Amino acid sequence: MTTDAPVRAAAPWRTVALGACALATAMGIGRFVYTPILPLMEEQAGLSAPTAAALATANYVGYLVGAIIGTVAPAAMRSRAVYRLSLLLLVASVALMPVSTNVGVWVLLRGIAGVASAVVFVAVFTTIVVRLRGHAAHLVGWTMGGVGVGIALSGLLVALLRTVADWTVAWWASAALAALLTAAAWLVPVGADPAPAPAPAGTARPRTRPWFVALFVSYSLEGVGYIIAGTFLVAAVQQNTSGGVGAWTWIVVGLAALPSCALWTSLIRRWSRPTLLLAALLVQTVGVALPALFGGTGPAVVAAVLFGATFLAVATISLPIGTQLGIGRAVAVLTVGYSVGQILGPVLAAPLLDGGYRPALLLGAIVVAAAAVAAAALRFRFPHHL
């Protein structure tokens, strides 16, 4: 009994570690490494602001495609072969970015990275929720923190390389880091657990739909607002500071994101999810607005902490609310709305980029504030008993 106990205790944390490596690869690098590399591409590859927005949009369109695949072909998300192929495509899409300077090729590669990252995220999240059922709730939060690990590691890598190498080396080094993390992510037991039983027909309760509409609006608006900051924060800070402050700011975002989901999840014991969602969105509004309103290193660092501490937490809080309300396929519907918001974000920001990145961040803050208003409506007479 004494020899088996440490093994059982370690098993959940092994699941957390492997899942975190997968999310670090898919999201922290496959999706977000573009953010710290963007200023280098503008300086050295002649990337214009509209093209930068187009590449971001391509990635988010890909993510939407991946999310839709998850809704129409859920079996694919439980296929270990599909999962591992997606990991390989992620690494390849990052490694091939420096091979060409053709915008069309870049758009294609960022689109592929988006599809693959969505598949990996859904497959891993589904697996860890099943594997960690019955264990402490914060373990899922620590797994989500893998996104922050990927952001911090790739941001640190780019910050170190920017003074001694060019943008091509930054992409190749990021691909090497993704390959290293993939070696661990390869072992995530996707598809090893039985598929969940389908929900009984007619379980959606019409009386909960007004709250779900408010949640859907809030989560979709968050997709618009957070992605503007997630895409242009580093470039905006770099534009208004000296040295490599922008790149280091992204590292701070990752470090703040790492424990954020576990910390916000622990607060559920004291406050309801709708209350925490409203709080997270208000904090994020301040974080996104700070570098739009104030220059300098201090506001940039505070903004990075506030943004990093909330953007993953909003997803971690919102998705269980949809499930709690008993709406059929709530997670899938919310993910699609969020994905559409991510596509719209760079498109809406693009016309503002001629005046620099600050106006775009201000737009992002306004949209996140609107998401907070919808979250406040969600709290009104919320059916906590469900």
Residue pairs with C-beta under 8 A, 6 or more apart in sequence:
12 131
12 132
12 135
12 139
13 139
15 128
15 131
15 132
15 139
15 143
16 128
16 132
16 139
16 142
16 143
17 184
18 184
18 185
18 187
18 188
19 124
19 127
19 128
19 143
19 146
19 188
20 142
20 143
20 145
20 146
20 149
21 146
21 181
21 182
21 184
21 185
22 87
22 120
22 124
22 146
22 181
22 184
22 185
22 188
23 120
23 121
23 124
23 143
23 144
23 146
23 147
23 150
24 146
24 147
24 149
24 150
24 153
24 181
24 185
25 87
25 90
25 91
25 120
25 150
25 178
25 181
25 182
25 185
26 86
26 87
26 90
26 116
26 117
26 120
26 121
26 124
27 117
27 121
27 146
27 147
27 150
28 146
28 147
28 148
28 149
28 150
28 151
28 152
28 153
28 154
28 254
29 90
29 94
29 150
29 153
29 154
29 174
29 177
29 178
29 181
30 90
30 93
30 94
30 113
30 116
30 117
30 120
30 178
31 59
31 63
31 113
31 114
31 117
32 147
32 150
32 151
32 154
32 230
33 94
33 150
33 154
33 158
33 171
33 174
34 55
34 56
34 59
34 110
34 231
35 230
35 231
35 232
35 233
35 234
35 235
35 250
36 154
36 155
36 158
36 159
36 170
36 234
36 246
36 247
36 250
37 158
37 167
37 170
37 171
37 174
38 47
38 52
38 231
38 232
38 234
38 235
39 234
39 235
39 238
39 246
39 247
40 158
40 162
40 166
40 167
40 170
41 47
41 52
41 167
42 48
42 49
42 52
42 235
43 167
44 166
44 167
45 101
45 167
47 55
49 350
49 353
49 354
50 350
50 353
51 103
52 231
52 235
52 353
53 231
53 346
53 347
53 349
53 350
53 353
54 103
54 107
54 346
54 350
55 103
55 106
55 107
55 110
56 110
56 227
56 231
56 345
56 346
57 343
57 346
57 347
58 106
58 107
58 108
58 110
58 111
58 114
59 110
59 111
59 113
59 114
60 114
60 227
60 339
60 342
60 343
60 345
60 346
61 111
61 114
61 343
62 110
62 111
62 112
62 113
62 114
62 115
62 116
62 117
62 118
63 114
63 115
63 117
63 118
63 339
63 342
64 114
64 118
64 336
64 339
64 340
64 342
64 343
65 111
65 114
65 115
65 118
66 114
66 115
66 116
66 117
66 118
66 119
66 121
66 122
67 118
67 122
67 332
67 335
67 336
67 339
68 336
69 76
69 77
69 115
69 118
69 119
70 76
70 77
70 118
70 119
70 122
70 332
70 335
71 329
71 332
71 335
71 336
75 195
76 82
76 119
77 83
77 119
77 122
77 123
77 126
78 123
78 126
78 190
78 191
78 195
79 190
79 191
80 189
80 190
80 191
80 192
82 119
82 123
83 119
83 120
83 123
83 124
83 188
83 190
83 191
84 186
86 115
86 116
86 117
86 119
86 120
86 123
87 116
87 120
87 182
87 185
87 186
88 182
89 112
89 113
89 115
89 116
90 113
90 116
90 117
90 120
90 178
90 182
91 175
91 178
91 179
91 182
92 112
92 175
93 109
93 110
93 112
93 113
93 116
94 113
94 171
94 174
94 175
94 178
95 171
95 172
95 175
96 105
96 109
97 106
97 109
97 171
98 167
98 168
98 169
98 171
98 172
99 105
100 106
118 339
120 185
122 335
123 188
123 190
124 143
124 185
124 188
124 190
126 190
127 188
127 189
127 190
127 191
127 192
127 193
128 140
128 143
129 140
130 193
130 196
131 189
131 193
132 139
132 140
132 143
137 265
137 266
137 268
138 262
138 265
138 266
139 262
140 261
140 265
140 316
141 260
141 261
141 262
141 263
141 264
141 265
141 266
141 316
142 259
142 261
142 262
144 261
144 312
144 315
144 316
145 257
145 258
145 259
145 260
145 261
145 262
145 312
147 257
147 312
148 253
148 254
148 255
148 256
148 257
148 258
148 259
148 260
148 308
148 312
149 254
149 258
150 181
150 254
151 250
151 251
151 253
151 254
151 257
151 308
152 251
152 253
152 254
152 255
152 257
152 258
153 177
153 254
154 174
154 177
154 254
155 247
155 248
155 250
155 251
155 253
155 254
156 251
157 170
157 173
157 174
157 177
158 170
158 173
158 174
158 247
158 250
159 244
159 247
159 248
159 250
159 251
161 169
161 170
161 173
162 170
162 244
162 247
163 244
165 173
199 328
203 326
203 328
204 326
204 327
204 328
205 325
205 326
205 327
207 383
208 325
208 326
208 327
208 383
208 386
209 325
209 327
211 325
211 378
211 382
211 383
212 322
212 325
212 327
212 330
214 374
214 375
214 377
214 378
215 318
215 321
215 322
215 325
215 334
215 374
215 375
215 378
216 333
216 334
216 337
217 371
217 374
218 277
218 281
218 318
218 371
218 372
218 374
218 375
218 378
219 314
219 318
219 334
219 337
219 338
219 341
219 371
220 337
220 338
220 340
220 341
221 341
221 367
221 368
221 370
221 371
221 374
222 281
222 314
222 318
222 338
222 341
222 368
222 371
223 337
223 338
223 339
223 340
223 341
223 342
223 344
223 345
224 341
224 342
224 344
224 345
224 348
224 364
224 367
225 284
225 288
225 341
225 345
225 364
225 365
225 366
225 367
225 368
225 370
225 371
226 284
226 288
226 307
226 311
226 314
226 345
226 364
226 368
227 341
227 342
227 345
227 346
227 364
228 288
228 345
228 346
228 348
228 349
228 360
228 361
228 363
228 364
228 367
229 287
229 288
229 307
229 311
229 361
229 364
229 365
230 307
230 311
231 345
231 346
231 349
232 349
232 353
232 357
232 360
232 361
232 364
233 249
233 250
233 253
233 288
233 291
233 303
233 304
233 307
233 361
234 246
234 247
234 249
234 250
235 246
235 357
236 246
236 291
236 292
236 356
236 357
236 358
236 360
236 361
237 245
237 246
237 249
237 291
237 300
237 303
238 244
238 245
238 246
238 247
239 246
239 356
239 357
239 358
240 291
240 295
240 296
240 300
240 358
241 295
241 296
241 297
241 300
245 297
245 300
246 300
249 300
249 301
249 303
249 304
250 304
252 301
252 304
252 305
252 308
253 304
253 305
253 307
253 308
254 308
255 308
256 304
256 305
256 306
256 307
256 308
256 309
257 308
257 309
257 311
257 312
260 308
260 309
260 310
260 312
260 313
261 312
261 313
261 316
263 309
263 313
264 276
264 280
264 313
264 316
264 317
265 316
267 276
268 276
271 279
272 379
272 382
272 384
273 317
273 320
273 321
273 324
274 321
274 375
274 378
274 379
274 382
275 379
276 313
276 317
277 314
277 317
277 318
277 321
277 375
277 378
278 372
278 375
278 376
278 378
278 379
280 310
280 313
280 314
280 317
281 310
281 314
281 368
281 369
281 371
281 372
281 375
282 369
282 372
283 306
283 309
283 310
284 306
284 307
284 310
284 311
284 314
284 368
285 365
285 368
285 369
285 372
286 306
286 365
287 302
287 303
287 304
287 305
287 306
287 307
287 309
287 310
288 303
288 307
288 361
288 364
288 365
288 368
289 361
289 362
289 365
290 299
290 300
290 302
290 303
290 306
291 299
291 300
291 303
291 358
291 361
292 358
292 359
292 361
292 362
292 364
292 365
293 299
293 358
293 362
315 338
318 334
319 330
319 331
319 334
319 335
321 378
322 330
322 331
322 333
322 334
323 330
323 331
324 386
325 383
325 386
326 386
327 333
345 364
345 367
348 363
349 360
349 363
349 364
352 359
352 360
352 363
353 359
353 360
